[in-house]
């Protein structure tokens, strides 16, 4: 058996597997959403191999469905480079977010996330909110103001990491912001000086979230300011 035939048999097996094997990790992207292998190919590997050899198969190319929602069939398949395959997926997979439906390639330009990153997240089954869940895009509305988590971090003095954690846990905007306000108002006394966490963070040039974590971990005021436990 020459190398081309051997490889095409492997491609054929993988193609059938992702459309029929419910235990396969990416079955939901193929058989799970109705993608099938056409009857001619499903019942005869030789027909698939013969079609491939006569329709552009070369070493290094990948099987690609022209219509990402269509089946594996002679009419809907072609052999392309890995880059062309990725571009096709990025252009054909549609994502609906905030009542707008666009391709991964289009969303990539809007949210400033690499299309390959979005495609990877999508292929791993990420929910839409997680697909775009990064600091430049996630927004929060509170008391009529809409800002990104980064902007809210600057406003409230709470670290982006803390805000993102609360957001990912499904906290309401009110709870996220009001909790951060409590943090900003908490006071620490050290060597005769009493300041809020926010003020100490500016004096010491330490993220207020770090001071807040030390405080709620039971550190004394002196330990919080000096940054070490006794």
N, C-alpha and C positions, 0 to 999 in steps of 0.2 A: 504494500500500500504506500503510495507516494505521500509526501508531506501535505500537499494541498487537499487530497481526499481525506486524510486523517483529520486535518483541521476542520474541514467542512462538516464532517460527522460530529465533531465536538460542538460546533456552532449549532448544528441542527438539534442536538440533544439539549443544549442549553435553551434554545428557542422554545422547544416543546415543554421543557421543565418549568420555565417561568410562566407559561400559560396554563399549566395543568396541576402543578405541584403546590398544594395549599400550604405546605410546610416551608416552602422557599421564602427567604427573608423579604424578597421584593415581589412576591406573588400579587399583592394588593395593587401594584402598578400595572399589571398585565392581566392575567386571568381574573383577578379580583375585580377588575372593572370592565370585564367582557371582551378583552382582547383574545383572539383565537388564532390558531394556525389553520390555514385553509385545508379543506379535505384532501386535495391532491398531495400536499406536502405532509400532512399529518399521517397519512396512511402509507407513504412511500418516500423514504429518505433519498432514494436514487433520483427521484424527480426534482427534489430540492437541490441536490448536488449538480445535476445536469443543468438546471436553470442557472445556478450560480456560475458555473464555468463558462456559460454562453452569454452571461449578462454582467460582465465587468469585474468578477471576482479576481483579486490579486492578493498576494501576501501583504499583510499589514492593514488591509481594509476591514471594515466592520459592516455587518448587516444593519440596515436602517429602514424604518417605516416612514414613508413620505408624509403620510397623515398619521400623526401620533395617536389618534383615536381609532385608527383602522387596524385591520387584522394583518397578520403575516401572510402575504400572498404575492404572486408574481406582479400583479398590478400595483401593489402598494410598497414594494421593497426595492432596494438598490444597495449597491456596495459603495461605501464612502470612507473617507479618512476619519480618524478619531475626532479631529477638529470639526469637520463638516457634520459629523454625528452629533457632537455637543451643541453646535450652533442650531441644528435643526430642532433639538429638544428645547433649547432656550427660547426659540421663536414660536414653537407650537404648543407648549404647555401653558395653559391659561390659568391665571390666579385672580380670584375675586376678593378685593379688599376695600372696605369702606364703600361698597356698592359700585366699585369700578373694576372692570375686567380687562386685564392686559396680559401679554405674554411675559415670561420670565425675563426675556431680553429687554422689554420695555420697562418693567418694574426696576430692573437693574439700574437703568439710567435715572429713574425718578428718585429712588431711595439711596443711590450711591453705594450699592453693594455689588460686588463682582457677580456676574451672572452665574459663574461656575459655583460660587458659594451658595447662591439661592437654589440652584438646581440640586446641589448635594443635599441641602437641608430638606428640599421637597422630596427627593428620592428616599430619604430616611424617615419620611412620614411626618415631618414637622407640621404642626397646625399653622394656619396663616399668621396668627398673632406672633408665633415664634419665628416664622420665616423672616419677618421684618423687625424682629425685636432687637434692635441695637440702639446705641445711645444717640445717634443722630436723627432717628426717625420716631421713636416712641414718644408720644405726647400725653400730657395729663391736663385735664381741665378742672380748675378749682376756683370757686367764687368768680366765675366769668372770665378767668384768664387761662389761656392755653399756652403751655410751654413744653419743651422737650424735657426729659429727665435731667439732662445736663444743665439746662437753664434753671430748673427747679433746685438742683443741687447748689447752684451759685446763690439763688435767692434765699434758700432755707439754711444753708450751711451744713447740710447733711450730705454725706458722700454719695456719689452716683451709685456706687455698689450697694449701699443700703437702700436707696430709693428703688433700684432695680429689683432687689430681693423682695421688697414689699409688693411691688407691682406684679412680679411673677407669682406671688402667693395669692393674688386676687384681691388685695386690699382695696377698699374704696378710695377715691381721690381724697376725700375728707380725712379719712384715717391716716393716709400717707402724709399729707401736709400737716395735719394737726399734731401728729406724733413728732414730726420734725420740728414743729414750733416749740413743743415741750422741751426737746433737746436743746434748742437754742437758748431757752430761758433758764435752764438748770445752772446753778452757781457752784463754784469751787473756790475754797479759801486756801491760801498758801502764803506763809510768811507775812501775815497781816494784810494781805490783799485778797479781795473777793471780786470775782468777775464771773460773767456767764461763760458757758462752754464756748460759745461763739467768740467771745472776747479773748479768752485764753488761747483759742486756736490761732487767732491773729497775732497775739503776743509771742507765742512759742513757734508760730509757723508750722503747726501740726493740724492735720485734718480734723475737724470737729467730730467726725464719726469715730475716730480713734479714741478721743477723749471720752466720748459717750460710751463706747464699748467698755473701756476700763472702769468707768463709773458704775455701770450696771453689772460688772463682774465682781463687784465688792471691793474694789481697790479704795484705799484711803485717798483723801485729797492730795496728800503729799506724794503718794505713789503715782497718782494720775499725772501730776505735773512733772515729776522727775522721770517717769517712764519705766519704772522698775518696781517689782514687788519685794517686800522685805520678809 
